[in-house]
Structure formats: C-alpha cells, structure tokens
C-alpha cells in the first residue's frame, strides 16, 4: 500500500468560516481584485498577525486509500525542515522528510535513512510553504499570484487564483465568495510521484472547517481525478498544533520515530 504522503498532507493549509453573503455583497464581490480576494481570505482564516506568528505546525492525520487506513504525524518548521512518520495497524512503517542535508527516506526494516531523489526537496518545500505561510505572504516569499477569473462548480462561483511557486510549480486555488476559504485546489501532477511519474488532473476538496488557536483550517480532504471523478484518497485531520514543542533533533533524519503512535 503506497500513499502519496506529501500531497496528502502538503495542502492542509486553508480553512473556512461558515457565512452567507447578503445578495448586495455577493453582487459587489463580482468585481473584486486579487488583493481584495486575498485580504478577505486572510481575514477569514484568522488574520495576518495571527497567521504570521506560525513558525511550526504539527498535524496528526488519518489517510484512507483503496480500503487501507494509515495514521501519520507530519511536522514542519520554517528552518525549512519537515518529516512525516507513517503508521499501519498501529506500527511505524515509514518516515521521510527534509533536513539540513537534503531530502531523505527511511523505510521500516532499513538500518538507517538514506537520501531521497533530488526532486523530493522541491515537493517538501512546497508543503512547508502552504502549511506555514498565509496566502498574503506568498508574493514576499517569491511566489506569484494571478486572479484567473470565476468558475462555477456545483453551485459555487469560485474566485480562481493561480499560484506560480518560485520553483515553477503551479496550482489553482478555488476561493469561495461565501466562506472566503480555499475549498478546492486543482493542478496537473502525478498522484504518486515516488512510484509513478504519470501526471493527471488532480483536485483536492476541503471541508469540515474548524478553528484552532484562532486559525481556521479544513479537517477533511478528498483527493480525486477531477476529469474522471475517481477518488484517490481521503484525509481526516485528528489534530493540528501551531508552534508545538519539538524534541531536540526530531527533524533530523537520524531521529528514530516511536514504534507506535500514541
């Protein structure tokens, strides 16, 4: 069983506040600029000051794919560094991440970690950017945002914001004019780049928005092929912790994950 560990977790960065716009406000929203859309999204997430205080994030998700259920612990910081520890049937089976020496992998049974492919650094950094930084910070971090217009999907006329990361990766964020949250994300990429580089039209749909320490995030994500409708996997977040305490060396590749996830 292989889970797209990076893509399953790299986008747990946007949430929503349940609200309904009055008709007049909704009509005015038709002509909003990119700056106005990003500003409303930032306020709905909890505000720039609160988002800018985040330096690290710890997430405990459950990932379901093809009938298999995995639990995980994802941790990232602005070092930049990250790691994810994967558990199946309550036992640790895999770790990977990025430390000062580069991207690494540590499958269960191997005596020590080893280097991952060079491209894994790019993927890991993308996850860190979306998990740690609000959309309002992206331009100052070298990423470009473009308002592509509106798109009506299942009754919601989304604002579509194209993000071009400084490493050239692109994705499209669908911001609802009701919640001002990113409720969908679409791009063209491989679902499981570690084992199959074949690219497809990928979509993530976010729901179950909750507030933690004043920051709103989705606790449910479904990833699918948006051309065929096939569901690839789903992720349920059990907990999110901002600026958690981190054990010394926990983000180094030599750090051994617990045998079981408490």
Buried (B, 14 or more C-beta within 10 A) or exposed (E): EEBBBBBBBBBBBBBBBEEEBEEEEEEEBEEBEEEEBBBBBBEBBBBBEBBBEBEBBBBBBBBBBEEEEBBBBBBBBEEBBBBBBBBBEEEBBBBBBBBEEEBBBBEEEEEEBEEBEEEBBBBBBBBBBBBBBBBBBBEEEEBEBEBEEBBEBEEBBBBBBBBBBEBEBEBBBBBBBBBBBBBBBBBEBBBBBBEEEEEBEBBBBBEEBBEBEEBBBBBBBBBBBBEEEEBBBBBBBEEBBBEEEEEEEBBBBEBEBEEEBE
